[in-house]
């Protein structure tokens, strides 16, 4: 089954904390909705730019896009 990485980007002095907090909500959401999510992570690119991401099955992409509005996504190989 194909996997997709959904990404939410945050900018500003609180970017890292915001991305970390967003991961908590992602974990809660997939548990509540019964979606198989994996690799929920935070990446810090600089002091002013960080992202939160999670990998999901491709069949769940439409639902997650409508509900959580990720900034972008990419296929995972």
Buried (B, 14 or more C-beta within 10 A) or exposed (E): EEBBBBBBBBEEEEBBEBBBBBBEEBEEBBEEEEBEBEEBBBEBEEEEBBBBBBBBBEEBBEEBEEEBEBEEBEEEE
